């Protein structure tokens, strides 16, 4: 039973880590895009 909980914990940590990395990469990309759009809009005004 200990092996089951160890594997379940490792799977949950792997899933959580991968989701965290994915969200941070996409978030950084979205922030860069947003700042570029704001900079373009600021130059046009």
PDBQT receptor file of N, H, CA, C and O in Angstrom, charges set to zero:
ATOM      1  N   UNK A   1       0.823  -1.197   0.000  1.00  0.00    +0.000 N 
ATOM      2  CA  UNK A   1       0.000   0.000   0.000  1.00  0.00    +0.000 C 
ATOM      3  C   UNK A   1       0.867   1.260   0.000  1.00  0.00    +0.000 C 
ATOM      4  O   UNK A   1       0.483   2.277  -0.577  1.00  0.00    +0.000 OA
ATOM      5  N   UNK A   2       2.024   1.197   0.639  1.00  0.00    +0.000 N 
ATOM      6  H   UNK A   2       2.337   0.371   1.108  1.00  0.00    +0.000 HD
ATOM      7  CA  UNK A   2       2.928   2.349   0.661  1.00  0.00    +0.000 C 
ATOM      8  C   UNK A   2       3.379   2.706  -0.751  1.00  0.00    +0.000 C 
ATOM      9  O   UNK A   2       3.487   3.883  -1.094  1.00  0.00    +0.000 OA
ATOM     10  N   UNK A   3       3.640   1.690  -1.564  1.00  0.00    +0.000 N 
ATOM     11  H   UNK A   3       3.552   0.734  -1.285  1.00  0.00    +0.000 HD
ATOM     12  CA  UNK A   3       4.061   1.932  -2.951  1.00  0.00    +0.000 C 
ATOM     13  C   UNK A   3       2.970   2.662  -3.727  1.00  0.00    +0.000 C 
ATOM     14  O   UNK A   3       3.259   3.561  -4.516  1.00  0.00    +0.000 OA
ATOM     15  N   UNK A   4       1.733   2.277  -3.503  1.00  0.00    +0.000 N 
ATOM     16  H   UNK A   4       1.499   1.547  -2.861  1.00  0.00    +0.000 HD
ATOM     17  CA  UNK A   4       0.605   2.936  -4.166  1.00  0.00    +0.000 C 
ATOM     18  C   UNK A   4       0.582   4.429  -3.845  1.00  0.00    +0.000 C 
ATOM     19  O   UNK A   4       0.470   5.255  -4.751  1.00  0.00    +0.000 OA
ATOM     20  N   UNK A   5       0.688   4.777  -2.577  1.00  0.00    +0.000 N 
ATOM     21  H   UNK A   5       0.780   4.106  -1.841  1.00  0.00    +0.000 HD
ATOM     22  CA  UNK A   5       0.635   6.185  -2.184  1.00  0.00    +0.000 C 
ATOM     23  C   UNK A   5       1.857   6.945  -2.669  1.00  0.00    +0.000 C 
ATOM     24  O   UNK A   5       1.761   8.123  -3.012  1.00  0.00    +0.000 OA
ATOM     25  N   UNK A   6       2.989   6.288  -2.699  1.00  0.00    +0.000 N 
ATOM     26  H   UNK A   6       3.067   5.331  -2.420  1.00  0.00    +0.000 HD
ATOM     27  CA  UNK A   6       4.197   6.929  -3.230  1.00  0.00    +0.000 C 
ATOM     28  C   UNK A   6       4.022   7.240  -4.709  1.00  0.00    +0.000 C 
ATOM     29  O   UNK A   6       4.330   8.347  -5.150  1.00  0.00    +0.000 OA
ATOM     30  N   UNK A   7       3.534   6.278  -5.472  1.00  0.00    +0.000 N 
ATOM     31  H   UNK A   7       3.284   5.379  -5.113  1.00  0.00    +0.000 HD
ATOM     32  CA  UNK A   7       3.314   6.496  -6.904  1.00  0.00    +0.000 C 
ATOM     33  C   UNK A   7       2.246   7.556  -7.149  1.00  0.00    +0.000 C 
ATOM     34  O   UNK A   7       2.379   8.383  -8.051  1.00  0.00    +0.000 OA
ATOM     35  N   UNK A   8       1.199   7.530  -6.352  1.00  0.00    +0.000 N 
ATOM     36  H   UNK A   8       1.091   6.858  -5.619  1.00  0.00    +0.000 HD
ATOM     37  CA  UNK A   8       0.145   8.529  -6.496  1.00  0.00    +0.000 C 
ATOM     38  C   UNK A   8       0.673   9.929  -6.171  1.00  0.00    +0.000 C 
ATOM     39  O   UNK A   8       0.347  10.892  -6.865  1.00  0.00    +0.000 OA
ATOM     40  N   UNK A   9       1.470  10.040  -5.139  1.00  0.00    +0.000 N 
ATOM     41  H   UNK A   9       1.735   9.258  -4.575  1.00  0.00    +0.000 HD
ATOM     42  CA  UNK A   9       2.062  11.333  -4.772  1.00  0.00    +0.000 C 
ATOM     43  C   UNK A   9       3.004  11.830  -5.861  1.00  0.00    +0.000 C 
ATOM     44  O   UNK A   9       2.971  13.009  -6.214  1.00  0.00    +0.000 OA
ATOM     45  N   UNK A  10       3.835  10.955  -6.392  1.00  0.00    +0.000 N 
ATOM     46  H   UNK A  10       3.862   9.997  -6.105  1.00  0.00    +0.000 HD
ATOM     47  CA  UNK A  10       4.757  11.340  -7.461  1.00  0.00    +0.000 C 
ATOM     48  C   UNK A  10       4.002  11.764  -8.722  1.00  0.00    +0.000 C 
ATOM     49  O   UNK A  10       4.383  12.728  -9.386  1.00  0.00    +0.000 OA
ATOM     50  N   UNK A  11       2.935  11.039  -9.045  1.00  0.00    +0.000 N 
ATOM     51  H   UNK A  11       2.625  10.256  -8.506  1.00  0.00    +0.000 HD
ATOM     52  CA  UNK A  11       2.128  11.398 -10.210  1.00  0.00    +0.000 C 
ATOM     53  C   UNK A  11       1.482  12.771 -10.013  1.00  0.00    +0.000 C 
ATOM     54  O   UNK A  11       1.451  13.581 -10.939  1.00  0.00    +0.000 OA
ATOM     55  N   UNK A  12       0.974  13.030  -8.826  1.00  0.00    +0.000 N 
ATOM     56  H   UNK A  12       0.999  12.372  -8.073  1.00  0.00    +0.000 HD
ATOM     57  CA  UNK A  12       0.349  14.327  -8.543  1.00  0.00    +0.000 C 
ATOM     58  C   UNK A  12       1.380  15.452  -8.607  1.00  0.00    +0.000 C 
ATOM     59  O   UNK A  12       1.097  16.522  -9.146  1.00  0.00    +0.000 OA
ATOM     60  N   UNK A  13       2.563  15.219  -8.067  1.00  0.00    +0.000 N 
ATOM     61  H   UNK A  13       2.793  14.350  -7.629  1.00  0.00    +0.000 HD
ATOM     62  CA  UNK A  13       3.619  16.233  -8.116  1.00  0.00    +0.000 C 
ATOM     63  C   UNK A  13       4.065  16.492  -9.550  1.00  0.00    +0.000 C 
ATOM     64  O   UNK A  13       4.303  17.639  -9.929  1.00  0.00    +0.000 OA
ATOM     65  N   UNK A  14       4.178  15.451 -10.336  1.00  0.00    +0.000 N 
ATOM     66  H   UNK A  14       3.985  14.519 -10.028  1.00  0.00    +0.000 HD
ATOM     67  CA  UNK A  14       4.558  15.602 -11.740  1.00  0.00    +0.000 C 
ATOM     68  C   UNK A  14       3.492  16.394 -12.494  1.00  0.00    +0.000 C 
ATOM     69  O   UNK A  14       3.816  17.300 -13.262  1.00  0.00    +0.000 OA
ATOM     70  N   UNK A  15       2.228  16.055 -12.279  1.00  0.00    +0.000 N 
ATOM     71  H   UNK A  15       1.965  15.318 -11.655  1.00  0.00    +0.000 HD
ATOM     72  CA  UNK A  15       1.142  16.767 -12.935  1.00  0.00    +0.000 C 
ATOM     73  C   UNK A  15       1.130  18.236 -12.511  1.00  0.00    +0.000 C 
ATOM     74  O   UNK A  15       1.035  19.126 -13.356  1.00  0.00    +0.000 OA
ATOM     75  N   UNK A  16       1.225  18.485 -11.220  1.00  0.00    +0.000 N 
ATOM     76  H   UNK A  16       1.303  17.762 -10.534  1.00  0.00    +0.000 HD
ATOM     77  CA  UNK A  16       1.202  19.861 -10.711  1.00  0.00    +0.000 C 
ATOM     78  C   UNK A  16       2.387  20.652 -11.258  1.00  0.00    +0.000 C 
ATOM     79  O   UNK A  16       2.237  21.806 -11.658  1.00  0.00    +0.000 OA
ATOM     80  N   UNK A  17       3.550  20.034 -11.272  1.00  0.00    +0.000 N 
ATOM     81  H   UNK A  17       3.671  19.097 -10.947  1.00  0.00    +0.000 HD
ATOM     82  CA  UNK A  17       4.730  20.721 -11.793  1.00  0.00    +0.000 C 
ATOM     83  C   UNK A  17       4.598  21.047 -13.272  1.00  0.00    +0.000 C 
ATOM     84  O   UNK A  17       4.964  22.139 -13.704  1.00  0.00    +0.000 OA
ATOM     85  N   UNK A  18       4.079  20.110 -14.043  1.00  0.00    +0.000 N 
ATOM     86  H   UNK A  18       3.782  19.222 -13.692  1.00  0.00    +0.000 HD
ATOM     87  CA  UNK A  18       3.945  20.363 -15.476  1.00  0.00    +0.000 C 
ATOM     88  C   UNK A  18       2.895  21.440 -15.755  1.00  0.00    +0.000 C 
ATOM     89  O   UNK A  18       3.084  22.267 -16.647  1.00  0.00    +0.000 OA
ATOM     90  N   UNK A  19       1.809  21.440 -15.015  1.00  0.00    +0.000 N 
ATOM     91  H   UNK A  19       1.655  20.768 -14.290  1.00  0.00    +0.000 HD
ATOM     92  CA  UNK A  19       0.798  22.482 -15.191  1.00  0.00    +0.000 C 
ATOM     93  C   UNK A  19       1.372  23.841 -14.790  1.00  0.00    +0.000 C 
ATOM     94  O   UNK A  19       1.126  24.841 -15.465  1.00  0.00    +0.000 OA
ATOM     95  N   UNK A  20       2.120  23.882 -13.718  1.00  0.00    +0.000 N 
ATOM     96  H   UNK A  20       2.320  23.070 -13.169  1.00  0.00    +0.000 HD
ATOM     97  CA  UNK A  20       2.725  25.133 -13.270  1.00  0.00    +0.000 C 
ATOM     98  C   UNK A  20       3.690  25.685 -14.304  1.00  0.00    +0.000 C 
ATOM     99  O   UNK A  20       3.675  26.881 -14.593  1.00  0.00    +0.000 OA
ATOM    100  N   UNK A  21       4.523  24.831 -14.858  1.00  0.00    +0.000 N 
ATOM    101  H   UNK A  21       4.536  23.859 -14.624  1.00  0.00    +0.000 HD
ATOM    102  CA  UNK A  21       5.479  25.263 -15.886  1.00  0.00    +0.000 C 
ATOM    103  C   UNK A  21       4.735  25.744 -17.132  1.00  0.00    +0.000 C 
ATOM    104  O   UNK A  21       5.076  26.781 -17.700  1.00  0.00    +0.000 OA
ATOM    105  N   UNK A  22       3.719  24.990 -17.555  1.00  0.00    +0.000 N 
ATOM    106  H   UNK A  22       3.442  24.147 -17.094  1.00  0.00    +0.000 HD
ATOM    107  CA  UNK A  22       2.949  25.373 -18.743  1.00  0.00    +0.000 C 
ATOM    108  C   UNK A  22       2.285  26.741 -18.554  1.00  0.00    +0.000 C 
ATOM    109  O   UNK A  22       2.356  27.598 -19.434  1.00  0.00    +0.000 OA
ATOM    110  N   UNK A  23       1.645  26.936 -17.408  1.00  0.00    +0.000 N 
ATOM    111  H   UNK A  23       1.588  26.240 -16.692  1.00  0.00    +0.000 HD
ATOM    112  CA  UNK A  23       0.950  28.199 -17.146  1.00  0.00    +0.000 C 
ATOM    113  C   UNK A  23       1.941  29.357 -17.066  1.00  0.00    +0.000 C 
ATOM    114  O   UNK A  23       1.649  30.446 -17.560  1.00  0.00    +0.000 OA
ATOM    115  N   UNK A  24       3.097  29.149 -16.459  1.00  0.00    +0.000 N 
ATOM    116  H   UNK A  24       3.335  28.264 -16.057  1.00  0.00    +0.000 HD
ATOM    117  CA  UNK A  24       4.067  30.245 -16.355  1.00  0.00    +0.000 C 
ATOM    118  C   UNK A  24       4.648  30.603 -17.719  1.00  0.00    +0.000 C 
ATOM    119  O   UNK A  24       4.887  31.779 -17.995  1.00  0.00    +0.000 OA
ATOM    120  N   UNK A  25       4.878  29.615 -18.573  1.00  0.00    +0.000 N 
ATOM    121  H   UNK A  25       4.683  28.660 -18.350  1.00  0.00    +0.000 HD
ATOM    122  CA  UNK A  25       5.391  29.902 -19.925  1.00  0.00    +0.000 C 
ATOM    123  C   UNK A  25       4.339  30.646 -20.747  1.00  0.00    +0.000 C 
ATOM    124  O   UNK A  25       4.644  31.648 -21.394  1.00  0.00    +0.000 OA
ATOM    125  N   UNK A  26       3.096  30.148 -20.719  1.00  0.00    +0.000 N 
ATOM    126  H   UNK A  26       2.848  29.334 -20.194  1.00  0.00    +0.000 HD
ATOM    127  CA  UNK A  26       2.028  30.820 -21.464  1.00  0.00    +0.000 C 
ATOM    128  C   UNK A  26       1.761  32.215 -20.898  1.00  0.00    +0.000 C 
ATOM    129  O   UNK A  26       1.506  33.151 -21.656  1.00  0.00    +0.000 OA
ATOM    130  N   UNK A  27       1.818  32.359 -19.593  1.00  0.00    +0.000 N 
ATOM    131  H   UNK A  27       2.026  31.599 -18.978  1.00  0.00    +0.000 HD
ATOM    132  CA  UNK A  27       1.592  33.659 -18.973  1.00  0.00    +0.000 C 
ATOM    133  C   UNK A  27       2.659  34.660 -19.362  1.00  0.00    +0.000 C 
ATOM    134  O   UNK A  27       2.352  35.814 -19.663  1.00  0.00    +0.000 OA
ATOM    135  N   UNK A  28       3.912  34.229 -19.360  1.00  0.00    +0.000 N 
ATOM    136  H   UNK A  28       4.162  33.292 -19.116  1.00  0.00    +0.000 HD
ATOM    137  CA  UNK A  28       5.005  35.115 -19.762  1.00  0.00    +0.000 C 
ATOM    138  C   UNK A  28       4.847  35.528 -21.218  1.00  0.00    +0.000 C 
ATOM    139  O   UNK A  28       5.088  36.682 -21.572  1.00  0.00    +0.000 OA
ATOM    140  N   UNK A  29       4.448  34.594 -22.051  1.00  0.00    +0.000 N 
ATOM    141  H   UNK A  29       4.253  33.656 -21.764  1.00  0.00    +0.000 HD
ATOM    142  CA  UNK A  29       4.221  34.893 -23.463  1.00  0.00    +0.000 C 
ATOM    143  C   UNK A  29       3.090  35.900 -23.627  1.00  0.00    +0.000 C 
ATOM    144  O   UNK A  29       3.207  36.843 -24.409  1.00  0.00    +0.000 OA
ATOM    145  N   UNK A  30       2.006  35.709 -22.902  1.00  0.00    +0.000 N 
ATOM    146  H   UNK A  30       1.910  34.943 -22.266  1.00  0.00    +0.000 HD
ATOM    147  CA  UNK A  30       0.871  36.633 -22.981  1.00  0.00    +0.000 C 
ATOM    148  C   UNK A  30       1.247  38.023 -22.476  1.00  0.00    +0.000 C 
ATOM    149  O   UNK A  30       0.821  39.027 -23.047  1.00  0.00    +0.000 OA
ATOM    150  N   UNK A  31       2.032  38.085 -21.422  1.00  0.00    +0.000 N 
ATOM    151  H   UNK A  31       2.378  37.270 -20.959  1.00  0.00    +0.000 HD
ATOM    152  CA  UNK A  31       2.447  39.388 -20.885  1.00  0.00    +0.000 C 
ATOM    153  C   UNK A  31       3.344  40.104 -21.885  1.00  0.00    +0.000 C 
ATOM    154  O   UNK A  31       3.193  41.307 -22.097  1.00  0.00    +0.000 OA
ATOM    155  N   UNK A  32       4.284  39.376 -22.509  1.00  0.00    +0.000 N 
ATOM    156  H   UNK A  32       4.407  38.398 -22.337  1.00  0.00    +0.000 HD
ATOM    157  CA  UNK A  32       5.146  39.985 -23.527  1.00  0.00    +0.000 C 
ATOM    158  C   UNK A  32       4.317  40.533 -24.692  1.00  0.00    +0.000 C 
ATOM    159  O   UNK A  32       4.565  41.638 -25.175  1.00  0.00    +0.000 OA
ATOM    160  N   UNK A  33       3.332  39.750 -25.136  1.00  0.00    +0.000 N 
ATOM    161  H   UNK A  33       3.131  38.852 -24.743  1.00  0.00    +0.000 HD
ATOM    162  CA  UNK A  33       2.462  40.181 -26.230  1.00  0.00    +0.000 C 
ATOM    163  C   UNK A  33       1.654  41.409 -25.834  1.00  0.00    +0.000 C 
ATOM    164  O   UNK A  33       1.511  42.339 -26.628  1.00  0.00    +0.000 OA
ATOM    165  N   UNK A  34       1.130  41.419 -24.627  1.00  0.00    +0.000 N 
ATOM    166  H   UNK A  34       1.246  40.664 -23.982  1.00  0.00    +0.000 HD
ATOM    167  CA  UNK A  34       0.342  42.548 -24.146  1.00  0.00    +0.000 C 
ATOM    168  C   UNK A  34       1.196  43.820 -24.079  1.00  0.00    +0.000 C 
ATOM    169  O   UNK A  34       0.754  44.891 -24.494  1.00  0.00    +0.000 OA
ATOM    170  N   UNK A  35       2.406  43.697 -23.561  1.00  0.00    +0.000 N 
ATOM    171  H   UNK A  35       2.765  42.827 -23.223  1.00  0.00    +0.000 HD
ATOM    172  CA  UNK A  35       3.282  44.870 -23.465  1.00  0.00    +0.000 C 
ATOM    173  C   UNK A  35       3.662  45.392 -24.848  1.00  0.00    +0.000 C 
ATOM    174  O   UNK A  35       3.752  46.604 -25.048  1.00  0.00    +0.000 OA
ATOM    175  N   UNK A  36       3.887  44.485 -25.807  1.00  0.00    +0.000 N 
ATOM    176  H   UNK A  36       3.814  43.501 -25.645  1.00  0.00    +0.000 HD
ATOM    177  CA  UNK A  36       4.201  44.914 -27.170  1.00  0.00    +0.000 C 
ATOM    178  C   UNK A  36       3.018  45.657 -27.782  1.00  0.00    +0.000 C 
ATOM    179  O   UNK A  36       3.203  46.677 -28.446  1.00  0.00    +0.000 OA
ATOM    180  N   UNK A  37       1.796  45.151 -27.564  1.00  0.00    +0.000 N 
ATOM    181  H   UNK A  37       1.645  44.322 -27.025  1.00  0.00    +0.000 HD
ATOM    182  CA  UNK A  37       0.608  45.830 -28.079  1.00  0.00    +0.000 C 
ATOM    183  C   UNK A  37       0.448  47.209 -27.448  1.00  0.00    +0.000 C 
ATOM    184  O   UNK A  37       0.124  48.177 -28.135  1.00  0.00    +0.000 OA
ATOM    185  N   UNK A  38       0.675  47.295 -26.143  1.00  0.00    +0.000 N 
ATOM    186  H   UNK A  38       0.939  46.508 -25.584  1.00  0.00    +0.000 HD
ATOM    187  CA  UNK A  38       0.565  48.594 -25.473  1.00  0.00    +0.000 C 
ATOM    188  C   UNK A  38       1.609  49.574 -25.992  1.00  0.00    +0.000 C 
ATOM    189  O   UNK A  38       1.330  50.762 -26.154  1.00  0.00    +0.000 OA
ATOM    190  N   UNK A  39       2.801  49.075 -26.250  1.00  0.00    +0.000 N 
ATOM    191  H   UNK A  39       3.028  48.110 -26.119  1.00  0.00    +0.000 HD
ATOM    192  CA  UNK A  39       3.863  49.941 -26.770  1.00  0.00    +0.000 C 
ATOM    193  C   UNK A  39       3.504  50.446 -28.170  1.00  0.00    +0.000 C 
ATOM    194  O   UNK A  39       3.718  51.618 -28.478  1.00  0.00    +0.000 OA
ATOM    195  N   UNK A  40       2.959  49.566 -29.021  1.00  0.00    +0.000 N 
ATOM    196  H   UNK A  40       2.785  48.613 -28.771  1.00  0.00    +0.000 HD
ATOM    197  CA  UNK A  40       2.544  49.980 -30.369  1.00  0.00    +0.000 C 
ATOM    198  C   UNK A  40       1.416  51.004 -30.291  1.00  0.00    +0.000 C 
ATOM    199  O   UNK A  40       1.416  51.989 -31.029  1.00  0.00    +0.000 OA
ATOM    200  N   UNK A  41       0.463  50.773 -29.403  1.00  0.00    +0.000 N 
ATOM    201  H   UNK A  41       0.463  49.973 -28.803  1.00  0.00    +0.000 HD
ATOM    202  CA  UNK A  41      -0.665  51.686 -29.266  1.00  0.00    +0.000 C 
ATOM    203  C   UNK A  41      -0.200  53.036 -28.743  1.00  0.00    +0.000 C 
ATOM    204  O   UNK A  41      -0.722  54.072 -29.154  1.00  0.00    +0.000 OA
ATOM    205  N   UNK A  42       0.778  53.034 -27.839  1.00  0.00    +0.000 N 
ATOM    206  H   UNK A  42       1.202  52.192 -27.506  1.00  0.00    +0.000 HD
ATOM    207  CA  UNK A  42       1.305  54.273 -27.274  1.00  0.00    +0.000 C 
ATOM    208  C   UNK A  42       2.016  55.095 -28.355  1.00  0.00    +0.000 C 
ATOM    209  O   UNK A  42       1.905  56.320 -28.372  1.00  0.00    +0.000 OA
ATOM    210  N   UNK A  43       2.740  54.431 -29.251  1.00  0.00    +0.000 N 
ATOM    211  H   UNK A  43       2.831  53.435 -29.237  1.00  0.00    +0.000 HD
ATOM    212  CA  UNK A  43       3.436  55.150 -30.326  1.00  0.00    +0.000 C 
ATOM    213  C   UNK A  43       2.464  55.743 -31.330  1.00  0.00    +0.000 C 
ATOM    214  O   UNK A  43       2.735  56.793 -31.913  1.00  0.00    +0.000 OA
ATOM    215  N   UNK A  44       1.339  55.082 -31.534  1.00  0.00    +0.000 N 
ATOM    216  H   UNK A  44       1.119  54.229 -31.060  1.00  0.00    +0.000 HD
ATOM    217  CA  UNK A  44       0.354  55.575 -32.526  1.00  0.00    +0.000 C 
ATOM    218  C   UNK A  44      -0.427  56.773 -32.019  1.00  0.00    +0.000 C 
ATOM    219  O   UNK A  44      -0.994  57.507 -32.828  1.00  0.00    +0.000 OA
ATOM    220  N   UNK A  45      -0.482  56.998 -30.734  1.00  0.00    +0.000 N 
ATOM    221  H   UNK A  45      -0.021  56.402 -30.077  1.00  0.00    +0.000 HD
ATOM    222  CA  UNK A  45      -1.247  58.130 -30.193  1.00  0.00    +0.000 C 
ATOM    223  C   UNK A  45      -0.473  59.419 -30.211  1.00  0.00    +0.000 C 
ATOM    224  O   UNK A  45      -0.987  60.454 -29.788  1.00  0.00    +0.000 OA
TER     225      UNK A  45
